[in-house]
Amino acid sequence: MLFLVSLLLSGCGSGGSGSSSQTTIQTTAVAGIAAAGAPLSGKVHLSDSSSFKIYSSNSTINRDGSFSINTTGMNAPFILRVDDIAGNTLYYSFAKEHGIVHINPLTNLAVTVAAAAGNTDLATLFAGHTKDKISGAMSGALSNIMNSLLPLLSLYIINFNPDKADPLSDPYQVNKQGLDGLFDDVSFTVFGGMVTITRKDTNTTVFSSSISDLISSPNSAGLVMNNLPTPTSYATPGNAELTLKVQGNLPQGTLIKNVSFSIQLPLGISVTRDSNALNGLNGVNAVENTAVPVGTATGSNVYPPPLLSDMNNILTVAVSSPAGFGVGDFIKIRCVVSSPSLMDATTPGSFSVTSSSIYSDIYSSQKLKGLNIVPDRFAATAGLL
């Protein structure tokens, strides 16, 4: 469900220490992740539903796929459109109100189905939609798509529930898992009143249906069950976990939107490497699920994948959050510990944060001062050591 006329920030110390506080933050923005497996490049354009039309066309997609558009003075609902660097339109999305909304192949399909139900094309919709143009049709379009693709989506999303899933606003991470993994494996094509989903590895059809059928008689008959892809199995990320927290006091009315840091791993402790990744500068990418946002940062995006330096065993991590998060535990690093005895001798103090930058808005250079990233807890992963 879309949210965020207000964000409730709960900042707390960890391990039972520290104090807690709550701050209500009013937001007039639309923010999210634009991705189709990999982050998209280009600009996000937004059309509001006022009679005199306001457009925001200066919202460049960041390297991690995140974007944010100030919607002060604009009237919801909104239609969003991604154009690539050359100006070609890629995908559409829909925001019922100010808050979190993503742009991806499924949001594009949902807007396409909703627009068709209202007998309007997407370009016309973007240029002249009004408050009720497709709002009433979006819920049905999403439900019809989720139920029609149920066997496919269930392969990638654990405990997938078509009645609760929402590709518009559910947490999205560029980590080759969940929806991101689906978009890595298949492509969505909407053309001539038809939607076709194709496997990228074999170029075989996974799903085919007319848009009119998705509106009037949705079902999974369009799925070619023998052609369903097999999601990639990922390496076990480690046998121990280090939790880090942001320590300090946030200024009133402020949330953390971007964090980057480097941490020195003790001798004998490393992370699982991605054997398919290209070497970075004096280092190699860790597997995608090495760093997992937790606490108030749950649902944040880790991109690019963490980089482990071959020279000095330093791990570099970048985290972004369209919604923002508060102080306290924010990320868990899944480590590889070479022996149980080393596990017993290692404490949070064995890890050293060598550099860090914390921003309320990195793209406007709004750096937050007085905050630190510190190791908080270190423990074995049950059953793996």
C-alpha positions, 0 to 999 in steps of 0.5 A: 500500500502506498504511504507517506503523508507522514513518516514515523521515525523511531530512533533508538540505541541498541542492546538495551542502551540509549534513548528513543524518540519519535519525530513526525516528518511531513513529506511532499515527494515521490521517491523510489527505485527505477530498475528492470534487473539493473538500475535504469539510466535516464530521467523520471518525468512526473505528471500531476492531476491538476487541470493546468498540468505540472511536470517535473522533468529534471529528476535524473535517476541515480546510479543505484536506481533511486530517484526523488521528485519534489511534489510540493504544490502538485496534485495527486495522483501522479503518472511517472515515466522513465526516459532513457538517456536518448529520450526514449520512453521505457516504463510508466508507473502510478502514485496514488499519493505522495510517497514511495513508488517504484518504476519497473516492468510490472508497474508499466504493465499495470499502468498499461492495463489500467489505461486500456480499461479507460480507453486511453493510450499512455502518452495521452494519459501522461499528458492529460490525466485527471484525478479519476482517470485511471485511479479506479482501474489501478487496483483491479489491474494490479490484482489481475496481473498478480493472479495471472502471473501467480506461478511465475511470481511465486518462484521468485518471491517467498510466500507470495500473496497476490492479494497483498503484493504491490510492485508499486510500493513494496520494498525493492532492492537491486540484488538479483533476488525477488522481483529484481531476480525476475527482471534479470531472468525475463523481459516484458514486452507490450506491443499491439495490444499484447503482453509477452514475457520471454526468458532471456537465456532461451528466448522462449515465451513464458507468458502471452496474453492480450491486454483485453483478456487481462482486463476482462478474464484474467487467468494463468492460462497464458503461462507456458509452464514448461518454459518457466525459468529456474531462479538462480541459487545464491551462495550461502553468504556466510557463517557469522553476522556483524550488525552495525548501527548509526550512532548519534542524534539526527537533527529535528525533521531529518532522515538518513537517505544515503550511507557509505562506509568502509570497514576493516575485517579482522584477519581470518574473516572475509565475505563470500565473493561473487565468482561471476563479478568483474574485479573492481579497483584492487578488489572484487565484488561480494555476493549480492546478499552480503549486506542486508539492511535491518532495523529502521533501514529495512527495505533500503537498497545496497548498490553497487554490490559491496566491494572487498579490497584484495590488498587490505581486506577492507569491505566498502558498502553503499546504502540508499533509502528513498524513504529514509531511516533513523539512528540505531541498527541499520545493516547486517554484514554476513561474514565468513569466519575460518574457524570456530576458535576465531569466532569465539575470539572475535568481538564487535571491537575487532572490526574498524570502520575506516571511513564513512559518509552519511547524508540526508541527500547525497545529491544535494551534498547535504551531509549529516554531522555528529553521526558515526557508524559503529559495530554493534553485535557479532554472532555466529549464524545458527547451524552454519559454523 
